[in-house]
Amino acid sequence: MQLFSFSITDLTTFESVPYQEWVEMEDLPDVGKRFARTMLAANPDFRHRGMCVAIYDEAGKAVSVMPLDPLQ
């Protein structure tokens, strides 16, 4: 397992407070989708604004960026 950080971003000026979780690499897409659903439930204004779920490894390197709208 590795420690990953998940955040919502517009890839320019906005990035949410990161959420960290220990995850197996193969489980990243599922955890990313769960994170997206949770964030959208709490922040419905994120819908249809070009936001993404960004996933970073422990070194801060982006390992995945998924558009938020298709994950809804």
Phi and psi in radians as a Rosetta constraint file:
Dihedral C 1 N 2 CA 2 C 2 CIRCULARHARMONIC -2.253 0.35
Dihedral N 2 CA 2 C 2 N 3 CIRCULARHARMONIC 2.688 0.35
Dihedral C 2 N 3 CA 3 C 3 CIRCULARHARMONIC -1.546 0.35
Dihedral N 3 CA 3 C 3 N 4 CIRCULARHARMONIC 2.131 0.35
Dihedral C 3 N 4 CA 4 C 4 CIRCULARHARMONIC -2.102 0.35
Dihedral N 4 CA 4 C 4 N 5 CIRCULARHARMONIC 2.641 0.35
Dihedral C 4 N 5 CA 5 C 5 CIRCULARHARMONIC -1.929 0.35
Dihedral N 5 CA 5 C 5 N 6 CIRCULARHARMONIC 2.392 0.35
Dihedral C 5 N 6 CA 6 C 6 CIRCULARHARMONIC -2.088 0.35
Dihedral N 6 CA 6 C 6 N 7 CIRCULARHARMONIC 2.344 0.35
Dihedral C 6 N 7 CA 7 C 7 CIRCULARHARMONIC -2.583 0.35
Dihedral N 7 CA 7 C 7 N 8 CIRCULARHARMONIC 2.806 0.35
Dihedral C 7 N 8 CA 8 C 8 CIRCULARHARMONIC -1.713 0.35
Dihedral N 8 CA 8 C 8 N 9 CIRCULARHARMONIC 2.319 0.35
Dihedral C 8 N 9 CA 9 C 9 CIRCULARHARMONIC -2.524 0.35
Dihedral N 9 CA 9 C 9 N 10 CIRCULARHARMONIC 2.705 0.35
Dihedral C 9 N 10 CA 10 C 10 CIRCULARHARMONIC -1.744 0.35
Dihedral N 10 CA 10 C 10 N 11 CIRCULARHARMONIC 0.125 0.35
Dihedral C 10 N 11 CA 11 C 11 CIRCULARHARMONIC 1.180 0.35
Dihedral N 11 CA 11 C 11 N 12 CIRCULARHARMONIC 0.150 0.35
Dihedral C 11 N 12 CA 12 C 12 CIRCULARHARMONIC -2.251 0.35
Dihedral N 12 CA 12 C 12 N 13 CIRCULARHARMONIC -1.286 0.35
Dihedral C 12 N 13 CA 13 C 13 CIRCULARHARMONIC -2.014 0.35
Dihedral N 13 CA 13 C 13 N 14 CIRCULARHARMONIC -0.266 0.35
Dihedral C 13 N 14 CA 14 C 14 CIRCULARHARMONIC -2.010 0.35
Dihedral N 14 CA 14 C 14 N 15 CIRCULARHARMONIC 2.368 0.35
Dihedral C 14 N 15 CA 15 C 15 CIRCULARHARMONIC -2.570 0.35
Dihedral N 15 CA 15 C 15 N 16 CIRCULARHARMONIC 2.244 0.35
Dihedral C 15 N 16 CA 16 C 16 CIRCULARHARMONIC -1.212 0.35
Dihedral N 16 CA 16 C 16 N 17 CIRCULARHARMONIC 2.932 0.35
Dihedral C 16 N 17 CA 17 C 17 CIRCULARHARMONIC -1.098 0.35
Dihedral N 17 CA 17 C 17 N 18 CIRCULARHARMONIC 2.247 0.35
Dihedral C 17 N 18 CA 18 C 18 CIRCULARHARMONIC -1.219 0.35
Dihedral N 18 CA 18 C 18 N 19 CIRCULARHARMONIC 2.596 0.35
Dihedral C 18 N 19 CA 19 C 19 CIRCULARHARMONIC -1.932 0.35
Dihedral N 19 CA 19 C 19 N 20 CIRCULARHARMONIC 2.300 0.35
Dihedral C 19 N 20 CA 20 C 20 CIRCULARHARMONIC -1.952 0.35
Dihedral N 20 CA 20 C 20 N 21 CIRCULARHARMONIC 2.485 0.35
Dihedral C 20 N 21 CA 21 C 21 CIRCULARHARMONIC -2.665 0.35
Dihedral N 21 CA 21 C 21 N 22 CIRCULARHARMONIC 2.518 0.35
Dihedral C 21 N 22 CA 22 C 22 CIRCULARHARMONIC -1.407 0.35
Dihedral N 22 CA 22 C 22 N 23 CIRCULARHARMONIC 2.161 0.35
Dihedral C 22 N 23 CA 23 C 23 CIRCULARHARMONIC -2.487 0.35
Dihedral N 23 CA 23 C 23 N 24 CIRCULARHARMONIC 2.553 0.35
Dihedral C 23 N 24 CA 24 C 24 CIRCULARHARMONIC -1.348 0.35
Dihedral N 24 CA 24 C 24 N 25 CIRCULARHARMONIC 2.497 0.35
Dihedral C 24 N 25 CA 25 C 25 CIRCULARHARMONIC -0.931 0.35
Dihedral N 25 CA 25 C 25 N 26 CIRCULARHARMONIC -0.707 0.35
Dihedral C 25 N 26 CA 26 C 26 CIRCULARHARMONIC -1.238 0.35
Dihedral N 26 CA 26 C 26 N 27 CIRCULARHARMONIC -0.260 0.35
Dihedral C 26 N 27 CA 27 C 27 CIRCULARHARMONIC -1.633 0.35
Dihedral N 27 CA 27 C 27 N 28 CIRCULARHARMONIC -0.039 0.35
Dihedral C 27 N 28 CA 28 C 28 CIRCULARHARMONIC -0.960 0.35
Dihedral N 28 CA 28 C 28 N 29 CIRCULARHARMONIC -0.817 0.35
Dihedral C 28 N 29 CA 29 C 29 CIRCULARHARMONIC -1.031 0.35
Dihedral N 29 CA 29 C 29 N 30 CIRCULARHARMONIC -0.725 0.35
Dihedral C 29 N 30 CA 30 C 30 CIRCULARHARMONIC -1.177 0.35
Dihedral N 30 CA 30 C 30 N 31 CIRCULARHARMONIC -0.737 0.35
Dihedral C 30 N 31 CA 31 C 31 CIRCULARHARMONIC -1.170 0.35
Dihedral N 31 CA 31 C 31 N 32 CIRCULARHARMONIC -0.675 0.35
Dihedral C 31 N 32 CA 32 C 32 CIRCULARHARMONIC -1.065 0.35
Dihedral N 32 CA 32 C 32 N 33 CIRCULARHARMONIC -0.733 0.35
Dihedral C 32 N 33 CA 33 C 33 CIRCULARHARMONIC -1.136 0.35
Dihedral N 33 CA 33 C 33 N 34 CIRCULARHARMONIC -0.738 0.35
Dihedral C 33 N 34 CA 34 C 34 CIRCULARHARMONIC -1.096 0.35
Dihedral N 34 CA 34 C 34 N 35 CIRCULARHARMONIC -0.749 0.35
Dihedral C 34 N 35 CA 35 C 35 CIRCULARHARMONIC -1.053 0.35
Dihedral N 35 CA 35 C 35 N 36 CIRCULARHARMONIC -0.780 0.35
Dihedral C 35 N 36 CA 36 C 36 CIRCULARHARMONIC -1.052 0.35
Dihedral N 36 CA 36 C 36 N 37 CIRCULARHARMONIC -0.796 0.35
Dihedral C 36 N 37 CA 37 C 37 CIRCULARHARMONIC -1.078 0.35
Dihedral N 37 CA 37 C 37 N 38 CIRCULARHARMONIC -0.732 0.35
Dihedral C 37 N 38 CA 38 C 38 CIRCULARHARMONIC -1.114 0.35
Dihedral N 38 CA 38 C 38 N 39 CIRCULARHARMONIC -0.790 0.35
Dihedral C 38 N 39 CA 39 C 39 CIRCULARHARMONIC -1.148 0.35
Dihedral N 39 CA 39 C 39 N 40 CIRCULARHARMONIC -0.695 0.35
Dihedral C 39 N 40 CA 40 C 40 CIRCULARHARMONIC -1.175 0.35
Dihedral N 40 CA 40 C 40 N 41 CIRCULARHARMONIC -0.619 0.35
Dihedral C 40 N 41 CA 41 C 41 CIRCULARHARMONIC -1.126 0.35
Dihedral N 41 CA 41 C 41 N 42 CIRCULARHARMONIC -0.673 0.35
Dihedral C 41 N 42 CA 42 C 42 CIRCULARHARMONIC -1.444 0.35
Dihedral N 42 CA 42 C 42 N 43 CIRCULARHARMONIC -0.433 0.35
Dihedral C 42 N 43 CA 43 C 43 CIRCULARHARMONIC -2.364 0.35
Dihedral N 43 CA 43 C 43 N 44 CIRCULARHARMONIC 1.261 0.35
Dihedral C 43 N 44 CA 44 C 44 CIRCULARHARMONIC -1.075 0.35
Dihedral N 44 CA 44 C 44 N 45 CIRCULARHARMONIC -0.319 0.35
Dihedral C 44 N 45 CA 45 C 45 CIRCULARHARMONIC -1.222 0.35
Dihedral N 45 CA 45 C 45 N 46 CIRCULARHARMONIC -0.144 0.35
Dihedral C 45 N 46 CA 46 C 46 CIRCULARHARMONIC -1.301 0.35
Dihedral N 46 CA 46 C 46 N 47 CIRCULARHARMONIC -0.260 0.35
Dihedral C 46 N 47 CA 47 C 47 CIRCULARHARMONIC -1.175 0.35
Dihedral N 47 CA 47 C 47 N 48 CIRCULARHARMONIC 2.458 0.35
Dihedral C 47 N 48 CA 48 C 48 CIRCULARHARMONIC 0.964 0.35
Dihedral N 48 CA 48 C 48 N 49 CIRCULARHARMONIC 0.677 0.35
Dihedral C 48 N 49 CA 49 C 49 CIRCULARHARMONIC -2.146 0.35
Dihedral N 49 CA 49 C 49 N 50 CIRCULARHARMONIC 0.240 0.35
Dihedral C 49 N 50 CA 50 C 50 CIRCULARHARMONIC 1.326 0.35
Dihedral N 50 CA 50 C 50 N 51 CIRCULARHARMONIC 0.363 0.35
Dihedral C 50 N 51 CA 51 C 51 CIRCULARHARMONIC -1.357 0.35
Dihedral N 51 CA 51 C 51 N 52 CIRCULARHARMONIC 2.767 0.35
Dihedral C 51 N 52 CA 52 C 52 CIRCULARHARMONIC -2.325 0.35
Dihedral N 52 CA 52 C 52 N 53 CIRCULARHARMONIC 2.745 0.35
Dihedral C 52 N 53 CA 53 C 53 CIRCULARHARMONIC -1.662 0.35
Dihedral N 53 CA 53 C 53 N 54 CIRCULARHARMONIC 2.088 0.35
Dihedral C 53 N 54 CA 54 C 54 CIRCULARHARMONIC -1.850 0.35
Dihedral N 54 CA 54 C 54 N 55 CIRCULARHARMONIC 2.342 0.35
Dihedral C 54 N 55 CA 55 C 55 CIRCULARHARMONIC -2.081 0.35
Dihedral N 55 CA 55 C 55 N 56 CIRCULARHARMONIC 2.215 0.35
Dihedral C 55 N 56 CA 56 C 56 CIRCULARHARMONIC -2.070 0.35
Dihedral N 56 CA 56 C 56 N 57 CIRCULARHARMONIC 2.531 0.35
Dihedral C 56 N 57 CA 57 C 57 CIRCULARHARMONIC -1.429 0.35
Dihedral N 57 CA 57 C 57 N 58 CIRCULARHARMONIC -3.095 0.35
Dihedral C 57 N 58 CA 58 C 58 CIRCULARHARMONIC -1.073 0.35
Dihedral N 58 CA 58 C 58 N 59 CIRCULARHARMONIC -0.473 0.35
Dihedral C 58 N 59 CA 59 C 59 CIRCULARHARMONIC -1.438 0.35
Dihedral N 59 CA 59 C 59 N 60 CIRCULARHARMONIC -0.087 0.35
Dihedral C 59 N 60 CA 60 C 60 CIRCULARHARMONIC 1.551 0.35
Dihedral N 60 CA 60 C 60 N 61 CIRCULARHARMONIC 0.145 0.35
Dihedral C 60 N 61 CA 61 C 61 CIRCULARHARMONIC -1.453 0.35
Dihedral N 61 CA 61 C 61 N 62 CIRCULARHARMONIC 2.305 0.35
Dihedral C 61 N 62 CA 62 C 62 CIRCULARHARMONIC -1.179 0.35
Dihedral N 62 CA 62 C 62 N 63 CIRCULARHARMONIC 2.172 0.35
Dihedral C 62 N 63 CA 63 C 63 CIRCULARHARMONIC -1.877 0.35
Dihedral N 63 CA 63 C 63 N 64 CIRCULARHARMONIC -0.268 0.35
Dihedral C 63 N 64 CA 64 C 64 CIRCULARHARMONIC -2.827 0.35
Dihedral N 64 CA 64 C 64 N 65 CIRCULARHARMONIC 2.465 0.35
Dihedral C 64 N 65 CA 65 C 65 CIRCULARHARMONIC -2.352 0.35
Dihedral N 65 CA 65 C 65 N 66 CIRCULARHARMONIC 2.049 0.35
Dihedral C 65 N 66 CA 66 C 66 CIRCULARHARMONIC -2.065 0.35
Dihedral N 66 CA 66 C 66 N 67 CIRCULARHARMONIC 2.237 0.35
Dihedral C 66 N 67 CA 67 C 67 CIRCULARHARMONIC -1.010 0.35
Dihedral N 67 CA 67 C 67 N 68 CIRCULARHARMONIC 2.357 0.35
Dihedral C 67 N 68 CA 68 C 68 CIRCULARHARMONIC -1.266 0.35
Dihedral N 68 CA 68 C 68 N 69 CIRCULARHARMONIC -0.718 0.35
Dihedral C 68 N 69 CA 69 C 69 CIRCULARHARMONIC -0.987 0.35
Dihedral N 69 CA 69 C 69 N 70 CIRCULARHARMONIC -0.805 0.35
Dihedral C 69 N 70 CA 70 C 70 CIRCULARHARMONIC -1.138 0.35
Dihedral N 70 CA 70 C 70 N 71 CIRCULARHARMONIC -0.381 0.35
Dihedral C 70 N 71 CA 71 C 71 CIRCULARHARMONIC -1.410 0.35
Dihedral N 71 CA 71 C 71 N 72 CIRCULARHARMONIC -0.207 0.35
